[in-house]
Amino acid sequence: MINTNLSVLSWNVRELNYPARRFAVHELATAHRPTILCLQETKLETWSADAARKIGGTAMEGCAVLPAAGTKGGVAIFWNTRLVDIATHSVGCFSITAKVSAVQCSSSFWLTTVYGPADDARKEAFLAELINAAPPSGEPWLITGYFNVIYEARDKSNLNLNRRIMGQFRRAIDSACLKEIKCKNRRFTWSNERESPTLVSIDKIFCNSEWDALFPNHMLMAASTACSEHCPLLLANAAPPARRPSFKFESFWTRFPRFQETVERAWQRPVASSCPIATLKLKLKRTAFYLRIWARSLFSDAKAKINTRRRKNFIHSLQASSSTATSHDDKDDVAYRHFTSHLGTKQTRGCSINWDAIDLPCVQNAGLDNPFTEPEVWAAILATPVDKAPGPDGFSGAFFRACWNTIKHDVMAVFDHFYRLAGGNFSDLNSAMIA
Protein backbone atom coordinates (compact mmCIF):
# COMPACT_ATOMS: atom_id res chain seq x y z
CA MET A 1 0.00 0.00 0.00
CA ILE A 2 1.37 3.43 -0.99
CA ASN A 3 2.07 6.02 1.70
CA THR A 4 -1.21 7.91 2.13
CA ASN A 5 0.67 10.90 3.60
CA LEU A 6 1.95 11.76 0.14
CA SER A 7 1.27 15.40 -0.75
CA VAL A 8 1.46 17.35 -4.00
CA LEU A 9 2.03 21.12 -4.27
CA SER A 10 1.19 22.65 -7.67
CA TRP A 11 1.88 26.28 -8.55
CA ASN A 12 2.05 28.54 -11.59
CA VAL A 13 5.10 30.50 -10.48
CA ARG A 14 5.15 33.06 -13.35
CA GLU A 15 8.88 32.67 -14.12
CA LEU A 16 11.92 31.49 -12.21
CA ASN A 17 14.52 33.69 -13.88
CA TYR A 18 15.14 35.76 -10.76
CA PRO A 19 16.80 34.56 -7.54
CA ALA A 20 14.07 36.20 -5.44
CA ARG A 21 11.35 34.18 -7.19
CA ARG A 22 13.32 30.95 -6.81
CA PHE A 23 13.78 31.72 -3.14
CA ALA A 24 10.01 32.31 -2.74
CA VAL A 25 9.25 28.91 -4.29
CA HIS A 26 11.83 27.26 -2.06
CA GLU A 27 10.35 28.93 1.03
CA LEU A 28 6.83 27.77 0.14
CA ALA A 29 8.04 24.22 -0.42
CA THR A 30 9.93 24.32 2.87
CA ALA A 31 6.83 25.52 4.71
CA HIS A 32 4.47 22.85 3.31
CA ARG A 33 7.03 20.05 2.80
CA PRO A 34 5.27 18.38 -0.15
CA THR A 35 6.35 15.00 -1.44
CA ILE A 36 6.04 16.25 -5.02
CA LEU A 37 6.32 19.85 -6.28
CA CYS A 38 4.83 20.70 -9.69
CA LEU A 39 5.68 24.09 -11.20
CA GLN A 40 4.24 25.73 -14.31
CA GLU A 41 5.27 28.75 -16.41
CA THR A 42 8.88 28.56 -15.26
CA LYS A 43 10.02 30.59 -18.33
CA LEU A 44 13.37 28.84 -18.04
CA GLU A 45 14.71 27.74 -21.40
CA THR A 46 17.92 26.38 -19.86
CA TRP A 47 18.08 24.61 -16.52
CA SER A 48 21.19 24.28 -14.41
CA ALA A 49 21.92 22.04 -11.45
CA ASP A 50 22.36 25.15 -9.32
CA ALA A 51 18.89 26.49 -10.24
CA ALA A 52 17.26 23.12 -9.47
CA ARG A 53 19.09 22.92 -6.14
CA LYS A 54 18.03 26.42 -5.09
CA ILE A 55 14.38 25.58 -5.80
CA GLY A 56 14.11 22.03 -4.51
CA GLY A 57 16.73 22.26 -1.79
CA THR A 58 18.11 19.16 -0.10
CA ALA A 59 14.65 17.68 0.53
CA MET A 60 13.60 17.48 -3.14
CA GLU A 61 16.57 16.24 -5.10
CA GLY A 62 14.66 14.63 -7.98
CA CYS A 63 13.85 16.88 -10.92
CA ALA A 64 12.31 16.56 -14.40
CA VAL A 65 11.74 19.59 -16.64
CA LEU A 66 10.06 20.74 -19.82
CA PRO A 67 12.11 23.78 -20.89
CA ALA A 68 10.31 26.95 -21.87
CA ALA A 69 10.02 28.01 -25.51
CA GLY A 70 11.97 31.22 -25.21
CA THR A 71 10.19 33.01 -22.37
CA LYS A 72 6.90 31.16 -22.74
CA GLY A 73 5.70 28.16 -20.76
CA GLY A 74 7.94 25.67 -19.06
CA VAL A 75 7.08 22.90 -16.59
CA ALA A 76 9.05 21.20 -13.81
CA ILE A 77 8.47 18.37 -11.34
CA PHE A 78 10.51 18.03 -8.15
CA TRP A 79 10.18 15.11 -5.75
CA ASN A 80 11.50 13.87 -2.44
CA THR A 81 13.73 10.95 -3.40
CA ARG A 82 13.54 9.50 0.11
CA LEU A 83 9.77 8.97 -0.25
CA VAL A 84 9.04 8.46 -3.94
CA ASP A 85 10.92 7.59 -7.09
CA ILE A 86 10.33 8.63 -10.70
CA ALA A 87 12.32 6.23 -12.85
CA THR A 88 10.61 7.08 -16.12
CA HIS A 89 8.96 10.18 -17.53
CA SER A 90 7.96 11.57 -20.91
CA VAL A 91 8.06 15.20 -22.00
CA GLY A 92 5.49 16.58 -24.41
CA CYS A 93 4.88 20.00 -25.89
CA PHE A 94 2.73 21.12 -22.94
CA SER A 95 3.26 18.56 -20.19
CA ILE A 96 5.41 16.10 -18.30
CA THR A 97 4.02 12.66 -17.50
CA ALA A 98 5.84 10.50 -14.96
CA LYS A 99 5.29 7.25 -13.12
CA VAL A 100 5.57 7.83 -9.36
CA SER A 101 6.54 4.84 -7.21
CA ALA A 102 6.69 4.72 -3.44
CA VAL A 103 10.17 3.94 -2.16
CA GLN A 104 9.09 1.54 0.60
CA CYS A 105 6.44 -0.41 -1.33
CA SER A 106 5.51 -1.48 -4.83
CA SER A 107 2.49 0.81 -5.31
CA SER A 108 2.62 3.50 -7.98
CA PHE A 109 0.54 6.00 -9.94
CA TRP A 110 0.90 8.24 -12.98
CA LEU A 111 1.38 11.99 -12.59
CA THR A 112 0.97 14.60 -15.31
CA THR A 113 1.60 18.31 -14.86
CA VAL A 114 0.60 20.68 -17.65
CA TYR A 115 0.94 24.25 -18.87
CA GLY A 116 -1.95 25.26 -21.13
CA PRO A 117 -1.17 27.68 -23.97
CA ALA A 118 -2.71 31.16 -24.03
CA ASP A 119 -3.18 31.02 -27.82
CA ASP A 120 -6.62 29.61 -28.66
CA ALA A 121 -5.22 28.11 -31.87
CA ARG A 122 -2.99 25.77 -29.84
CA LYS A 123 -5.58 24.70 -27.28
CA GLU A 124 -6.88 21.86 -29.44
CA ALA A 125 -3.35 20.38 -29.63
CA PHE A 126 -3.00 20.84 -25.88
CA LEU A 127 -6.24 18.96 -25.16
CA ALA A 128 -5.23 16.18 -27.56
CA GLU A 129 -1.94 15.79 -25.68
CA LEU A 130 -3.88 15.65 -22.41
CA ILE A 131 -6.01 12.77 -23.70
CA ASN A 132 -2.98 10.92 -25.09
CA ALA A 133 -1.21 11.19 -21.74
CA ALA A 134 -3.79 8.87 -20.13
CA PRO A 135 -2.17 5.71 -18.70
CA PRO A 136 -3.36 2.16 -19.44
CA SER A 137 -6.87 1.40 -18.23
CA GLY A 138 -7.12 0.66 -14.51
CA GLU A 139 -3.95 2.51 -13.45
CA PRO A 140 -4.19 5.51 -11.06
CA TRP A 141 -3.63 8.91 -12.67
CA LEU A 142 -3.32 12.43 -11.23
CA ILE A 143 -3.09 15.47 -13.50
CA THR A 144 -2.28 18.91 -12.17
CA GLY A 145 -1.27 22.31 -13.46
CA TYR A 146 -2.22 25.51 -15.23
CA PHE A 147 -4.84 24.60 -17.84
CA ASN A 148 -5.59 28.14 -19.05
CA VAL A 149 -9.11 26.99 -19.93
CA ILE A 150 -12.29 26.28 -18.00
CA TYR A 151 -15.15 23.85 -18.55
CA GLU A 152 -17.79 25.41 -16.27
CA ALA A 153 -19.16 28.96 -16.40
CA ARG A 154 -18.98 29.23 -12.61
CA ASP A 155 -15.17 29.02 -12.87
CA LYS A 156 -15.09 32.64 -14.06
CA SER A 157 -16.36 35.79 -12.39
CA ASN A 158 -17.84 37.28 -15.58
CA LEU A 159 -19.67 36.01 -18.66
CA ASN A 160 -16.87 36.64 -21.14
CA LEU A 161 -16.72 32.94 -22.08
CA ASN A 162 -15.50 30.91 -25.03
CA ARG A 163 -18.08 28.15 -24.91
CA ARG A 164 -16.60 26.33 -27.90
CA ILE A 165 -13.30 25.78 -26.09
CA MET A 166 -15.15 25.06 -22.86
CA GLY A 167 -16.99 22.25 -24.65
CA GLN A 168 -13.72 20.88 -26.04
CA PHE A 169 -12.18 20.84 -22.57
CA ARG A 170 -15.23 19.12 -21.12
CA ARG A 171 -15.10 16.44 -23.81
CA ALA A 172 -11.38 15.94 -23.21
CA ILE A 173 -11.99 15.44 -19.48
CA ASP A 174 -14.73 12.92 -20.19
CA SER A 175 -12.62 11.11 -22.80
CA ALA A 176 -9.75 10.76 -20.31
CA CYS A 177 -12.19 9.58 -17.57
CA LEU A 178 -11.11 12.38 -15.23
CA LYS A 179 -12.92 14.18 -12.44
CA GLU A 180 -11.90 17.42 -10.79
CA ILE A 181 -10.70 17.51 -7.20
CA LYS A 182 -12.40 20.70 -6.04
CA CYS A 183 -10.52 23.24 -3.96
CA LYS A 184 -12.13 23.52 -0.53
CA ASN A 185 -11.17 27.00 0.55
CA ARG A 186 -11.06 29.09 -2.61
CA ARG A 187 -13.34 29.35 -5.64
CA PHE A 188 -10.91 31.11 -7.99
CA THR A 189 -7.16 30.54 -8.37
CA TRP A 190 -6.15 33.51 -10.53
CA SER A 191 -6.80 37.25 -10.59
CA ASN A 192 -5.71 39.96 -13.00
CA GLU A 193 -5.39 42.17 -9.90
CA ARG A 194 -7.18 45.18 -11.33
CA GLU A 195 -9.59 47.52 -9.59
CA SER A 196 -12.50 45.44 -10.91
CA PRO A 197 -10.66 42.13 -11.20
CA THR A 198 -11.44 39.17 -13.39
CA LEU A 199 -11.29 36.00 -11.31
CA VAL A 200 -10.87 32.57 -12.89
CA SER A 201 -10.25 29.02 -11.71
CA ILE A 202 -7.67 27.95 -14.29
CA ASP A 203 -5.27 26.10 -11.95
CA LYS A 204 -6.79 22.69 -11.31
CA ILE A 205 -6.14 19.12 -10.27
CA PHE A 206 -7.93 16.13 -11.80
CA CYS A 207 -7.76 12.41 -11.10
CA ASN A 208 -9.32 9.19 -12.33
CA SER A 209 -11.39 6.86 -10.17
CA GLU A 210 -8.42 4.55 -9.52
CA TRP A 211 -6.35 7.36 -8.03
CA ASP A 212 -9.31 8.54 -5.95
CA ALA A 213 -9.73 5.00 -4.56
CA LEU A 214 -6.01 4.87 -3.72
CA PHE A 215 -6.13 8.22 -1.88
CA PRO A 216 -9.75 8.56 -0.65
CA ASN A 217 -8.97 11.06 2.12
CA HIS A 218 -6.91 13.57 0.14
CA MET A 219 -8.21 17.14 0.09
CA LEU A 220 -7.26 20.10 -2.09
CA MET A 221 -6.63 23.47 -0.46
CA ALA A 222 -5.23 26.77 -1.72
CA ALA A 223 -2.08 28.03 -0.02
CA SER A 224 -1.20 31.69 0.32
CA THR A 225 1.52 33.62 -1.47
CA ALA A 226 2.36 37.25 -2.13
CA CYS A 227 4.52 36.87 -5.24
CA SER A 228 2.13 35.52 -7.89
CA GLU A 229 -1.41 36.18 -9.05
CA HIS A 230 -1.87 32.40 -9.11
CA CYS A 231 -2.47 30.67 -5.81
CA PRO A 232 -0.56 27.45 -5.03
CA LEU A 233 -2.66 24.29 -4.65
CA LEU A 234 -1.80 21.74 -1.98
CA LEU A 235 -3.22 18.22 -2.24
CA ALA A 236 -2.68 16.40 1.04
CA ASN A 237 -4.11 13.69 3.26
CA ALA A 238 -7.02 14.96 5.34
CA ALA A 239 -7.64 11.78 7.32
CA PRO A 240 -7.36 12.17 11.09
CA PRO A 241 -4.95 9.93 13.03
CA ALA A 242 -6.21 6.38 13.42
CA ARG A 243 -8.11 5.87 16.63
CA ARG A 244 -10.67 3.51 18.04
CA PRO A 245 -14.22 4.47 17.05
CA SER A 246 -16.04 6.02 20.00
CA PHE A 247 -19.73 5.78 20.79
CA LYS A 248 -21.83 8.92 20.72
CA PHE A 249 -25.52 8.89 21.60
CA GLU A 250 -27.68 10.88 19.20
CA SER A 251 -30.73 12.60 20.70
CA PHE A 252 -32.95 11.88 17.68
CA TRP A 253 -32.55 8.11 18.15
CA THR A 254 -35.27 8.13 20.81
CA ARG A 255 -37.92 8.85 18.15
CA PHE A 256 -37.20 5.81 15.99
CA PRO A 257 -38.73 2.31 16.15
CA ARG A 258 -37.25 -0.35 18.44
CA PHE A 259 -35.11 2.12 20.36
CA GLN A 260 -36.65 1.34 23.75
CA GLU A 261 -36.72 -2.36 22.89
CA THR A 262 -33.01 -2.31 22.07
CA VAL A 263 -32.11 -0.53 25.31
CA GLU A 264 -34.24 -2.90 27.39
CA ARG A 265 -32.72 -5.98 25.78
CA ALA A 266 -29.20 -4.77 26.50
CA TRP A 267 -29.99 -3.50 30.00
CA GLN A 268 -31.77 -6.60 31.25
CA ARG A 269 -28.92 -8.97 30.48
CA PRO A 270 -27.36 -10.17 33.76
CA VAL A 271 -24.06 -8.71 34.94
CA ALA A 272 -21.63 -10.74 37.05
CA SER A 273 -20.75 -8.00 39.53
CA SER A 274 -21.85 -7.12 43.03
CA CYS A 275 -20.67 -3.50 42.80
CA PRO A 276 -23.43 -1.12 41.62
CA ILE A 277 -20.90 1.27 40.05
CA ALA A 278 -19.23 -1.49 38.02
CA THR A 279 -22.66 -2.86 37.08
CA LEU A 280 -23.81 0.50 35.73
CA LYS A 281 -20.56 0.93 33.81
CA LEU A 282 -20.88 -2.48 32.15
CA LYS A 283 -24.56 -1.97 31.32
CA LEU A 284 -23.85 1.39 29.72
CA LYS A 285 -21.03 -0.16 27.69
CA ARG A 286 -23.25 -3.04 26.58
CA THR A 287 -26.11 -0.68 25.70
CA ALA A 288 -23.73 1.42 23.59
CA PHE A 289 -22.76 -1.73 21.67
CA TYR A 290 -26.39 -2.68 21.03
CA LEU A 291 -27.37 0.84 20.00
CA ARG A 292 -24.44 1.10 17.58
CA ILE A 293 -25.63 -2.02 15.76
CA TRP A 294 -29.24 -0.80 15.81
CA ALA A 295 -28.30 2.64 14.45
CA ARG A 296 -26.12 1.15 11.71
CA SER A 297 -29.08 -0.80 10.38
CA LEU A 298 -31.23 2.34 10.21
CA PHE A 299 -28.81 5.08 9.19
CA SER A 300 -26.23 3.37 6.97
CA ASP A 301 -26.80 5.95 4.21
CA ALA A 302 -25.74 8.78 6.53
CA LYS A 303 -22.05 7.89 6.32
CA ALA A 304 -21.49 9.95 3.18
CA LYS A 305 -23.08 13.00 4.84
CA ILE A 306 -20.89 12.51 7.91
CA ASN A 307 -17.75 12.35 5.74
CA THR A 308 -18.84 15.51 3.91
CA ARG A 309 -19.30 17.33 7.23
CA ARG A 310 -15.92 16.06 8.42
CA ARG A 311 -14.20 17.35 5.28
CA LYS A 312 -15.98 20.72 5.63
CA ASN A 313 -14.94 21.14 9.27
CA PHE A 314 -11.41 19.84 8.77
CA ILE A 315 -8.59 22.25 9.65
CA HIS A 316 -6.22 21.76 6.75
CA SER A 317 -3.31 23.85 8.01
CA LEU A 318 -2.16 26.12 10.81
CA GLN A 319 0.06 29.11 10.21
CA ALA A 320 2.99 29.32 12.62
CA SER A 321 5.40 32.23 12.89
CA SER A 322 7.78 30.93 10.22
CA SER A 323 6.05 27.94 8.61
CA THR A 324 2.73 26.33 7.76
CA ALA A 325 1.79 23.08 9.50
CA THR A 326 -0.20 20.62 7.39
CA SER A 327 0.47 17.22 9.00
CA HIS A 328 -1.44 16.25 12.12
CA ASP A 329 1.72 16.01 14.25
CA ASP A 330 2.87 19.46 13.13
CA LYS A 331 -0.57 21.01 13.73
CA ASP A 332 -0.67 19.41 17.17
CA ASP A 333 2.72 20.89 17.99
CA VAL A 334 1.75 24.38 16.73
CA ALA A 335 -1.48 24.37 18.75
CA TYR A 336 0.29 23.11 21.86
CA ARG A 337 3.01 25.77 21.70
CA HIS A 338 0.45 28.51 21.02
CA PHE A 339 -1.80 27.73 23.98
CA THR A 340 1.14 26.93 26.26
CA SER A 341 2.43 30.45 25.68
CA HIS A 342 -0.97 31.95 26.58
CA LEU A 343 -2.31 29.72 29.33
CA GLY A 344 -1.05 28.66 32.72
CA THR A 345 1.38 31.51 33.32
CA LYS A 346 1.63 32.27 37.02
CA GLN A 347 1.66 35.91 38.05
CA THR A 348 2.12 37.46 41.48
CA ARG A 349 -1.12 39.09 42.64
CA GLY A 350 -0.92 42.54 44.09
CA CYS A 351 -4.19 42.25 46.00
CA SER A 352 -6.51 39.65 47.47
CA ILE A 353 -10.25 39.27 48.14
CA ASN A 354 -11.72 40.09 51.53
CA TRP A 355 -14.44 37.46 51.69
CA ASP A 356 -15.86 38.79 54.96
CA ALA A 357 -16.60 42.16 53.40
CA ILE A 358 -18.53 40.67 50.47
CA ASP A 359 -21.39 39.56 52.73
CA LEU A 360 -22.28 36.43 50.75
CA PRO A 361 -25.62 34.78 51.64
CA CYS A 362 -25.47 31.74 53.88
CA VAL A 363 -26.41 28.37 52.45
CA GLN A 364 -28.94 26.28 54.34
CA ASN A 365 -27.10 23.03 54.93
CA ALA A 366 -29.89 21.18 56.72
CA GLY A 367 -30.51 17.87 54.98
CA LEU A 368 -27.35 17.92 52.88
CA ASP A 369 -26.36 14.55 54.35
CA ASN A 370 -29.73 12.90 53.74
CA PRO A 371 -29.88 9.88 51.40
CA PHE A 372 -30.47 10.55 47.72
CA THR A 373 -34.07 10.11 46.61
CA GLU A 374 -35.44 9.11 43.23
CA PRO A 375 -37.47 12.36 42.80
CA GLU A 376 -34.44 14.59 43.30
CA VAL A 377 -32.29 12.48 40.92
CA TRP A 378 -35.07 12.59 38.33
CA ALA A 379 -35.37 16.36 38.82
CA ALA A 380 -31.62 16.70 38.17
CA ILE A 381 -31.97 14.65 34.96
CA LEU A 382 -34.84 16.84 33.79
CA ALA A 383 -32.68 19.90 34.41
CA THR A 384 -29.92 18.49 32.20
CA PRO A 385 -30.05 19.89 28.61
CA VAL A 386 -30.80 17.08 26.17
CA ASP A 387 -28.57 18.59 23.46
CA LYS A 388 -25.53 18.99 25.69
CA ALA A 389 -22.32 17.22 24.63
CA PRO A 390 -22.19 13.59 25.87
CA GLY A 391 -19.96 12.47 28.69
CA PRO A 392 -16.91 10.17 28.40
CA ASP A 393 -19.19 7.13 28.04
CA GLY A 394 -20.93 8.70 25.02
CA PHE A 395 -24.36 9.13 26.63
CA SER A 396 -26.12 12.46 26.95
CA GLY A 397 -28.95 13.65 29.15
CA ALA A 398 -31.41 12.66 26.42
CA PHE A 399 -30.65 8.98 27.02
CA PHE A 400 -31.20 9.14 30.79
CA ARG A 401 -34.41 11.07 30.31
CA ALA A 402 -35.82 8.76 27.61
CA CYS A 403 -34.82 5.49 29.32
CA TRP A 404 -35.34 6.39 32.96
CA ASN A 405 -37.96 3.71 33.62
CA THR A 406 -35.54 1.06 32.35
CA ILE A 407 -32.34 2.22 34.02
CA LYS A 408 -33.48 3.98 37.20
CA HIS A 409 -33.07 0.94 39.47
CA ASP A 410 -29.34 0.64 38.63
CA VAL A 411 -28.80 4.40 38.71
CA MET A 412 -30.36 4.72 42.16
CA ALA A 413 -28.29 1.74 43.33
CA VAL A 414 -25.16 3.72 42.44
CA PHE A 415 -26.34 6.77 44.40
CA ASP A 416 -27.21 4.57 47.37
CA HIS A 417 -23.81 2.87 47.20
CA PHE A 418 -22.09 6.25 47.04
CA TYR A 419 -24.06 7.50 50.07
CA ARG A 420 -23.08 4.44 52.10
CA LEU A 421 -19.36 4.69 51.32
CA ALA A 422 -19.03 7.14 54.25
CA GLY A 423 -15.38 7.93 53.58
CA GLY A 424 -14.55 4.40 52.52
CA ASN A 425 -12.74 3.19 49.40
CA PHE A 426 -13.54 5.42 46.39
CA SER A 427 -11.53 3.37 43.87
CA ASP A 428 -14.69 2.00 42.21
CA LEU A 429 -16.04 5.50 41.72
CA ASN A 430 -12.75 6.81 40.32
CA SER A 431 -12.39 3.96 37.83
CA ALA A 432 -15.93 4.32 36.41
CA MET A 433 -16.85 6.77 33.68
CA ILE A 434 -20.46 7.87 33.99
CA ALA A 435 -22.00 10.84 32.19
C-alpha positions, 0 to 999 in steps of 0.5 A: 500500500502506498504512503497515504501521507503523500502530498502534491504542491502545484503552482504557476510561479510566473517565471523562475529567472530571478533569484528572489522568485526561486527563493520564494518557491523554495520557502513555500516548499519548505513551509508545506514540505510536499512529497512532489512539487509541480511548477508551471510557467517557469520561463526557463529555457535552460536549466542548471543544477544550481537552479534546481538545487536552489528551488528544490533544496536538499529535501527534493533532489529529484527533478524533471523539466520541460524547458520553456520556448523562449520566455513562454511556458515551461514545466518542472516536477521536483520530488522527495527521493527519500519517499518516492521515485520517478524512474521514467517520464515523458516530456510533451509539448505542454506537459510532463508525465511521470510514473511515481513509485513509493520507495518503501512499497511497490504501489505507484501511480501516474502523474501529469503536470501541464501548462496550457497555452494562451493562444486559442489556436494551440488549445486543441493540440494541448487537449489532444496531448492531455487525452494521449497522456492517459495511462493504461486502463485501470492505473491511477492517474493524477493530473495537475497544473495551469490549464488556461481553460475552463469547462464550467461557467462558474469558474469565471467571475464574468460572462466573457466565455469561449463556450466552444473551447469550454466544450472541447475541454469538457469532452477531453476530461470525459474522454480521459475519464477524469474528475476534478478535485475541487478546492475547498477554501477558494473558488478562484485561483487567478486574478488579474489584480485590477480595480475590478478584477477578473477571477478565474479558476484555471489552476486545477487538479484532476484524477481518475477513479483509480487514483481517488480509490487509492487516496480517498482522504486527500483534500485540495486546499489553496495556499497563500503567497504574495509573489504571484497572481496564481495561488498554489494548490496543496493536495494532502491527506485529510484523514485524522490519526487512526483511533478507536471508534467512540460511541456517541448517543444521538438525541434523535434516536429516541424517536425511531422504532425499536429504540426502547426495545433495544435498550431494554434488551441490553440493559436486562442482560445479567451482569456478574458483579456485586458493585453497583458502580461497576454494574452501571458501567458495564450496562452502559457499555453493553447498551452502547454496543447494542445501540451502535448495531441498531443505528447502523441498520437504520442510518447506513446511508448517513455515512457519506453526509458525515464524511462531507461534514468532516471534510468541511470542518477539517482544519487543513493547516495552521500558520505558525510564525515561520512555517505552515503546519499541514500534517497532524503532528505538526498542527498538534505541535503548533497548537500546543506551543500557542496555547502553552504560551498563553495559558497557565502563566503564574503571576504574582497578585498585588491584592486579594479578596476580603471574603468577609466584606462581600457579605455572601448569603449563607447556604442552608445546609440542613438535609445535605447529608440525607440519602439521595431520593429518586425524585431529586435524581429525576429532577436533576436529569430533567434539568440536564439539557438534552442537546448537551455534549455527551460524557466520556461514556458517550451518553447524553442527558437525552438517554437518561431522560428517555430510558429512565424507567428502564435504568433507574433501578441501577442508577439509584443503586449507584447513588445509594452505594455512594451514600453508604461509602461514608469515607470508605474506598472510592476506587470503584467510583474513580475507575468508572466513567459515567456521564 
